[in-house]
């Protein structure tokens, strides 16, 4: 008997509407943390080096980058992180699929 691949497991799990809703709710936090790690690594910095630039401890950088962290970083913290790795932060808002028709009505008024 062959063990299912992660891809197959994920596909099956996401077919459950409750699992899919929770997955989508967690997606922005996961992508943010993945992006932060990528920016730091592309800047050639370790967590310790970045912590020194930000006048904090390595454990704080680790917690900020951890997908398992229960703490949501403040916007100012993300801005400081971006600056320390040579970037500036830009935010954008996109309509939710369920609110799209409502937003379209509001824009046409």
GIDA-V681678 format. One record per residue. N is the residue number from 1. RES is the residue in one small letter. PHI is phi in whole degrees, 0 to 359 (none if undefined). OMEGA is omega in whole degrees, -180 to 180 (* if undefined). NEAR is the number of other C-alpha atoms within 8 Angstrom. Layout:
n=N res=RES phi=PHI omega=OMEGA near=NEAR
n=N res=RES phi=PHI omega=OMEGA near=NEAR
//
This chain:
n=1 res=x phi=none omega=-177 near=2
n=2 res=x phi=271 omega=177 near=3
n=3 res=x phi=286 omega=179 near=4
n=4 res=x phi=292 omega=176 near=6
n=5 res=x phi=284 omega=177 near=6
n=6 res=x phi=300 omega=179 near=6
n=7 res=x phi=302 omega=180 near=6
n=8 res=x phi=294 omega=179 near=8
n=9 res=x phi=299 omega=-179 near=9
n=10 res=x phi=296 omega=180 near=8
n=11 res=x phi=301 omega=180 near=8
n=12 res=x phi=294 omega=-179 near=8
n=13 res=x phi=297 omega=-178 near=9
n=14 res=x phi=285 omega=175 near=10
n=15 res=x phi=285 omega=175 near=8
n=16 res=x phi=277 omega=-177 near=8
n=17 res=x phi=303 omega=180 near=7
n=18 res=x phi=292 omega=179 near=6
n=19 res=x phi=295 omega=-180 near=10
n=20 res=x phi=298 omega=-180 near=11
n=21 res=x phi=297 omega=179 near=8
n=22 res=x phi=293 omega=178 near=8
n=23 res=x phi=301 omega=-179 near=9
n=24 res=x phi=292 omega=178 near=8
n=25 res=x phi=293 omega=-179 near=7
n=26 res=x phi=275 omega=-174 near=8
n=27 res=x phi=303 omega=-179 near=8
n=28 res=x phi=300 omega=180 near=8
n=29 res=x phi=295 omega=178 near=8
n=30 res=x phi=297 omega=-178 near=9
n=31 res=x phi=294 omega=177 near=8
n=32 res=x phi=300 omega=-178 near=8
n=33 res=x phi=295 omega=177 near=12
n=34 res=x phi=297 omega=178 near=9
n=35 res=x phi=295 omega=179 near=8
n=36 res=x phi=301 omega=179 near=11
n=37 res=x phi=299 omega=180 near=9
n=38 res=x phi=298 omega=179 near=8
n=39 res=x phi=297 omega=-180 near=10
n=40 res=x phi=297 omega=-179 near=13
n=41 res=x phi=294 omega=178 near=9
n=42 res=x phi=295 omega=176 near=7
n=43 res=x phi=281 omega=179 near=8
n=44 res=x phi=75 omega=-177 near=6
n=45 res=x phi=251 omega=170 near=10
n=46 res=x phi=273 omega=176 near=8
n=47 res=x phi=300 omega=-180 near=10
n=48 res=x phi=296 omega=179 near=10
n=49 res=x phi=296 omega=179 near=8
n=50 res=x phi=294 omega=178 near=14
n=51 res=x phi=302 omega=179 near=13
n=52 res=x phi=296 omega=178 near=9
n=53 res=x phi=297 omega=-177 near=8
n=54 res=x phi=265 omega=180 near=9
n=55 res=x phi=55 omega=179 near=6
n=56 res=x phi=219 omega=-180 near=8
n=57 res=x phi=259 omega=178 near=9
n=58 res=x phi=304 omega=-179 near=10
n=59 res=x phi=299 omega=178 near=6
n=60 res=x phi=290 omega=177 near=9
n=61 res=x phi=293 omega=179 near=12
n=62 res=x phi=301 omega=180 near=9
n=63 res=x phi=295 omega=179 near=8
n=64 res=x phi=297 omega=-178 near=10
n=65 res=x phi=273 omega=-175 near=11
n=66 res=x phi=281 omega=176 near=8
n=67 res=x phi=291 omega=-180 near=7
n=68 res=x phi=270 omega=-179 near=4
n=69 res=x phi=293 omega=178 near=9
n=70 res=x phi=271 omega=-176 near=4
n=71 res=x phi=265 omega=175 near=5
n=72 res=x phi=267 omega=-179 near=5
n=73 res=x phi=290 omega=175 near=7
n=74 res=x phi=287 omega=178 near=6
n=75 res=x phi=302 omega=180 near=6
n=76 res=x phi=297 omega=178 near=6
n=77 res=x phi=293 omega=179 near=8
n=78 res=x phi=294 omega=178 near=10
n=79 res=x phi=297 omega=179 near=10
n=80 res=x phi=296 omega=178 near=9
n=81 res=x phi=301 omega=-179 near=10
n=82 res=x phi=301 omega=-180 near=13
n=83 res=x phi=298 omega=-178 near=10
n=84 res=x phi=294 omega=178 near=10
n=85 res=x phi=255 omega=174 near=10
n=86 res=x phi=90 omega=-180 near=7
n=87 res=x phi=230 omega=169 near=7
n=88 res=x phi=240 omega=-177 near=7
n=89 res=x phi=269 omega=172 near=8
n=90 res=x phi=234 omega=179 near=4
n=91 res=x phi=250 omega=177 near=4
n=92 res=x phi=215 omega=176 near=4
n=93 res=x phi=241 omega=178 near=4
n=94 res=x phi=236 omega=-178 near=4
n=95 res=x phi=292 omega=174 near=7
n=96 res=x phi=285 omega=-179 near=6
n=97 res=x phi=302 omega=-177 near=5
n=98 res=x phi=287 omega=-179 near=5
n=99 res=x phi=259 omega=-174 near=8
n=100 res=x phi=301 omega=-178 near=9
n=101 res=x phi=294 omega=176 near=7
n=102 res=x phi=296 omega=179 near=7
n=103 res=x phi=296 omega=178 near=9
n=104 res=x phi=296 omega=178 near=8
n=105 res=x phi=294 omega=-179 near=8
n=106 res=x phi=294 omega=-179 near=7
n=107 res=x phi=288 omega=-178 near=6
n=108 res=x phi=271 omega=179 near=5
n=109 res=x phi=285 omega=* near=4
//
